[in-house]
Amino acid sequence: IELHKEGVITSHMIFEERKKHLSVYKTPYGDMCIGVETKKVICTRTDDRIGLIADYALELDGEKHSESRIEIGIEFI
């Protein structure tokens, strides 16, 4: 899973199971190096919906910051 965020805060995060990816988190106050170490990725699909879940550890400037989860649901109309 790749997540791109653009605007006042810009980031590009990659969630790949059992891998760690580093990227830059850009803010008006300065840039931070973030690490995303993905523990698990779950993808489900039905006829009208795709569901994505990623459990990951977030690092800021090389130090563990949090255990997190992102959930994305896409519905077809």
N, C-alpha and C positions, 0 to 999 in steps of 0.2 A: 504494500500500500504506500503510495506517495501522497503527501499532503503539502500543497503550496498555499501560502497565505501572502497576499500583497496588500499594501496600503501603508498606513503610518508605521505599522510593525510588519516586517517581512520575514518569512521563514520558509524553509523547504525541509520537511521531515520525511524520512524513509523508515517504514516499519517492515522489516524482513525477519521472519522467525529465526531465533537463535543467533542473530547477528547484531552488531553495534555499528551505527552510522553517525558520523560527526557532521555538523553543519553550523552555519552562522545564523543567529537570531538577531536581526537588525531592528533597533529601536531609535527613537529620536535622541535618547540619552547615551547611546553608544551600542556597540556590537558585543554579543556574547557568543562564546563557543558552546554549543549544546551537543550532548551525546544522547542518542536514543538506542537503548539496548532492548530489543523486542524479545519477550519471553514466549508469547503465543499469538498466532493469528488464526481467526476463525472466519470462514466465508461460507455463507449459506445462500441458496437461491431457490425461489419458487417461481411460478409462472408470472407473478406480478410484483416480486420484490427481491432485492439483493441486500443482504446484511453482512457487514464487515465489523469485526471486533479485533482490537489489538491490545494486549496487555504488555506494558513496557516500563522500564526504569528510565528516568530522566536525570541526566547529569548537567550541571551548569559549571563551566570553567573547570572541568575535570573532577568535580565532587558530586557524589550522589545527592540528588535533591528530593525525588519522590518516586513512588510506585504509582503508575497511572493506567487508565484505560480510556481508549477512544472507541466509540460506537458510531457507525455510519449506516443509515438506512436509505435505500433508494427504492422508490415505488414507481412502477410503470402505470401510466394512465391511458 
